[in-house]
Amino acid sequence: FSIHLLVCGIIPFLISVNVECRNTPLIVPSASFALKKSHSLLRTSAKRKTTEVLFASSRSISSTTRTIDHDKDLIINIHQNSQQIAEAEAANMPAWKDLPFGWKVTLGSIELGYTVVSQWISNYVLAYFFGSITGTYGILFKPATDGLTKFQQWSQRNNRWGKGYGSLAATFSGFDTGIRLLRNNRDDEWNSLISTAFAGAYFARKNGPKAMAKSAILYL
């Protein structure tokens, strides 16, 4: 019985297992080949998409470059045209030396007044603002004196700063503009030199002619 079982049952079972084991490697290479094929297709698709994106990007960059070049040429043309218009207007305007004396006096007075007033106001505001910042410590931590409140002292200090710097700027700018206009609107280094000497003499006007002369020399 045992021999019959061995011959009829166990041996055929072992033979079938051996056959299945031998046939299994035939299936594995097929799956591996399919996997490699799918990977290859994915890489090809990714390369194709990357190429399309790069091509689209290059076309966009090229279009942007052409637009920038066009705008640059347009700006250059506008600048050249504006220069030509300004030169044509300047050529058509009469020179300062060719103006009548009355026009020189009128236009020179307007320019001189505008220069003095604008310089005084702008520097007054600037000095007042700077003085208000630097005086913040005093208004917060120092006691008030002379029967004034802290705010009154702070305001008076800022006002002195503004008047001082405004007068200084207006004096130098006014003399510089006046000397230039008296020299037939000639603009060179002599204007600054002469106007500085006049400004120095003006600052010492309360101390007599000698002090004015010394101050003019010192300001040179």
Secondary structure, DSSP 4 states (H G I P E B T S, - for coil): -HHHHIIIIIHHHHHHHHHHHHHHHHHHHHHHHHHHHHHHHHHHHHHHHHHHHHHHHHHHHHHHHHHHHHHHHHHHHHHHHHHHHHHHHHHHSPPGGGS-HHHHHHHHHHHHHHHHHHHHHHHHHHHHHHHHHHTHHHHHHSPP-TT--HHHHHHHHHHHHHHHHHHHHHHHHHHHHHHHHHTTS--SHHHHHHHHHHHHHHHTGGG-HHHHHHHHHHH-
